[in-house]
Every structure is written in structure tokens, then in C-alpha cells.
């Protein structure tokens, strides 16, 4: 019999398990948000509507870094080499814009399924949407061009990097580790859920056994 004012230990256990499930769900949501493809923008030239560009870039199946500059002094090939140097991961896409000399260049890591022809298409899309200074519209058009190319290939890895993209040789990238984390968190949630179900079922059974009733063996002889 429970004394008045004293909570059964089972109730504390249930609340603790419920708190653990909530924490795991929050962890899962955080992991999913981390896995979302990021768009980093370094708009030194101050010519982009970053919210609009970031919104469009997040639709790509790979992370995207965008750079603009109005201080570069050099040839087109030098700009390409400098832009390619920003490719720091095998699954990263880099887009660079020089607003003074009107250079535009895209580069990517070796695990991105794009080709040099896709780079040309993106450059043409940028040029056709420039409209005498609309860098935001031009950048969005270039991103959409890359997105169409990726969709047509089903985002398979192993694409041809453009000349000078300088892909790095690192591990499997964000998705490989991220999927493992998702699986672990999901398994943990299932285990905790099963424990809670077992505890609640046991509580229900104990309640039924402890419920008041008539004397045993009243059925007669």
C-alpha cells in the first residue's frame, strides 16, 4: 500500500524514460538539420540577396560555397585557380564571381556528379540572367542549372571535375557519417520506446492484480 504523499517509484521511472525519449527526438531533429545541405556565402562585393540565393542553393544535393569579390586583379586562369582552391571537400560545390573583371567560375570535389559541360551550362545561365547587374538572379540561374544537371544524373558520385578544381581526397563526406548517426539515434529511440511500453504494461498488470475484488474461491464446492 502506498503511503499518502509518496509517489510510487514506477511513476518516477516512467517520467525519466519519457524525458529520455524527448531528448532523443530533439537529438534526431538536430541531426537532420545538420544533414541539410548548407550554403555558405562570402559576399565581399555586396551584390547578392543572400536569403534568396541561400534558399535556392539549399535545394542542391551537395553543400555549396559562394564567393564574390571586387578586388581581384589577375587573369581568368588565375581566378579559376584561386576559386578551385576553395574546394576543400570531395562533395563540395564552389561558385566564384568577380564583379570587376566579370569572371564566373564553378568547381567541385570529385564526389560531385557534374561535368565540365555542366560548368559551361551554369556559366551561360549566369550570363543570360545577368541583366546589367542582377547578380542575384544570375547566381540563382546558375544554381538552378547545376541542380537540373544533378537531377538528370540521379546524384550519383564520381562526376568529372572541371580543370583546376583540385578535388581533395578525404573520407566519405557528410552523408556517410550522418546516416550512421541517424541509424544509431533511431535505434536508441526504439529501445527506449520498447522499455517504456514494457514498464507501462507491467504497471497495468500490477494494477489489475491489486484491484479489490471478492474473496477467492467463492464458486462453491
C-alpha positions in Angstrom: 0.0 0.0 0.0 1.3 3.4 -0.9 1.6 6.0 1.8 -0.1 9.3 1.3 2.1 12.0 -0.3 4.7 9.4 -1.5 4.8 8.8 -5.3 5.3 5.3 -6.4 8.9 4.7 -7.8 7.4 3.4 -11.0 5.9 6.9 -11.7 9.4 8.4 -11.4 10.8 5.8 -13.7 8.1 6.5 -16.4 8.8 10.2 -16.3 12.5 9.6 -16.6 12.0 7.4 -19.6 9.7 9.9 -21.2 12.3 12.6 -20.7 14.9 10.4 -22.4 12.6 9.8 -25.4 12.0 13.6 -25.8 15.8 14.2 -25.6 16.4 11.6 -28.3 13.8 13.1 -30.5 15.4 16.5 -30.2 18.8 15.0 -31.0 17.3 13.4 -34.1 15.8 16.7 -35.2 19.2 18.4 -34.7 21.0 15.7 -36.7 18.5 16.0 -39.6 19.0 19.8 -39.6 22.8 19.3 -39.7 22.5 16.9 -42.6 20.6 19.6 -44.6 22.9 20.8 -47.4 24.5 24.0 -46.2 25.0 27.2 -48.3 27.9 29.4 -47.2 28.1 32.9 -48.8 31.0 35.2 -48.7 29.7 38.3 -50.5 32.7 40.6 -50.3 31.3 42.6 -53.3 28.0 43.1 -51.6 25.9 42.2 -54.7 23.8 39.3 -53.6 20.4 38.9 -51.9 21.8 36.2 -49.6 18.4 35.0 -48.4 17.2 34.3 -51.9 20.5 32.7 -53.0 20.7 30.6 -49.9 17.1 29.4 -50.3 17.9 28.3 -53.9 21.2 26.7 -53.0 19.7 24.6 -50.3 17.8 22.7 -53.0 21.1 21.2 -54.3 22.1 17.7 -53.2 25.6 18.9 -52.2 26.9 21.7 -50.0 27.5 25.0 -51.8 30.0 27.8 -51.1 29.6 31.1 -53.0 32.3 33.8 -53.1 32.1 37.3 -54.7 34.9 39.8 -55.0 35.5 43.2 -56.3 39.2 43.4 -55.5 40.7 40.6 -57.7 43.5 41.6 -60.0 44.6 38.9 -62.4 43.8 36.8 -65.4 40.8 34.5 -65.9 43.0 31.4 -65.4 44.4 32.9 -62.2 40.8 33.5 -61.0 39.9 29.9 -61.8 42.9 28.6 -59.8 42.1 30.8 -56.9 38.4 29.7 -57.0 39.4 26.0 -57.2 41.5 26.4 -54.1 38.3 26.9 -52.2 37.2 23.3 -52.9 38.0 21.7 -49.5 35.8 18.6 -49.6 35.0 15.9 -52.1 31.3 16.7 -52.0 31.5 20.5 -52.1 30.5 22.8 -54.9 32.2 26.2 -55.2 30.9 29.2 -57.2 33.0 32.3 -57.6 32.1 35.7 -59.0 34.4 38.6 -59.9 32.3 41.7 -60.3 35.1 43.9 -61.6 36.5 41.7 -64.4 33.3 39.8 -64.8 34.8 36.3 -64.2 32.5 33.5 -63.2 33.7 30.0 -62.3 32.4 26.9 -60.7 34.4 24.0 -59.2 33.6 20.9 -57.2 35.0 17.9 -55.4 35.5 14.5 -57.1 32.3 13.0 -55.5 30.0 15.6 -57.1 28.3 14.2 -60.2 28.9 17.2 -62.5 30.9 17.5 -65.7 32.8 20.4 -67.5 29.7 20.7 -69.8 27.6 21.4 -66.7 30.0 24.2 -65.7 29.6 25.7 -69.2 25.8 25.5 -68.9 25.9 27.2 -65.5 28.1 30.0 -66.9 25.7 30.5 -69.8 22.7 30.6 -67.4 24.6 33.2 -65.3 25.4 35.3 -68.3 21.8 35.1 -69.7 20.3 36.2 -66.4 22.8 38.9 -65.5 20.7 41.7 -67.0 23.2 44.5 -66.5 23.9 43.9 -62.8 21.4 41.4 -61.4 24.0 39.2 -59.7 21.4 37.6 -57.5 19.2 36.5 -60.5 22.3 35.3 -62.4 23.6 33.3 -59.4 20.1 31.7 -58.8 20.0 30.8 -62.5 23.4 29.2 -62.3 22.4 27.2 -59.2 19.3 26.0 -61.0 21.3 24.9 -64.0 23.6 22.8 -61.7 20.5 21.5 -59.9 19.0 20.3 -63.2 22.2 18.6 -64.2 22.4 16.8 -60.8 18.8 15.7 -61.0 19.3 14.3 -64.5 22.1 12.0 -63.2 20.3 10.9 -60.1 23.1 12.5 -57.9 25.5 9.6 -58.5 29.0 10.2 -57.3 32.2 10.2 -59.4 31.5 13.1 -61.8 34.2 14.8 -63.8 35.7 17.8 -62.1 36.4 20.9 -64.2 40.0 21.7 -64.9 41.7 23.1 -61.9 39.0 22.1 -59.4 41.7 20.4 -57.2 39.5 17.9 -55.5 40.7 16.7 -52.2 40.9 13.1 -51.0 39.0 12.9 -47.7 36.6 10.4 -46.2 33.1 9.6 -47.3 31.7 13.0 -46.6 28.9 14.3 -44.5 26.2 11.9 -45.6 28.0 8.7 -44.7 28.6 9.7 -41.1 25.3 11.4 -40.9 23.3 8.3 -41.9 25.2 6.3 -39.3 24.2 8.8 -36.6 20.6 8.7 -37.7 20.5 5.0 -37.5 22.0 5.0 -34.0 19.6 7.6 -32.7 16.7 5.9 -34.3 17.7 2.5 -32.7 18.1 4.2 -29.4 14.6 5.7 -29.6 13.1 2.3 -30.5 14.9 0.7 -27.5 13.7 3.3 -25.1 10.2 3.1 -26.5 10.1 -0.6 -26.0 11.2 -0.2 -22.4 8.5 2.3 -21.7 5.9 0.0 -23.3 7.1 -2.8 -21.1 7.0 -0.7 -18.0 3.6 0.7 -18.7 2.2 -2.8 -19.5 3.7 -4.1 -16.3 2.1 -1.3 -14.3 -1.2 -2.1 -15.9 -0.9 -5.7 -15.0 0.0 -4.9 -11.4 -3.0 -2.6 -11.1 -5.3 -5.3 -12.3 -3.8 -7.9 -9.8 -4.1 -5.4 -6.9 -7.6 -4.3 -7.8 -10.1 -5.0 -5.0 -12.4 -8.0 -5.5 -14.4 -10.7 -3.8 -12.8 -13.5 -1.8 -11.0 -16.2 -3.7 -12.8 -19.5 -4.2 -16.4 -18.3 -3.9 -17.6 -20.5 -6.6 -18.7 -23.2 -4.2 -17.8 -26.9 -3.9 
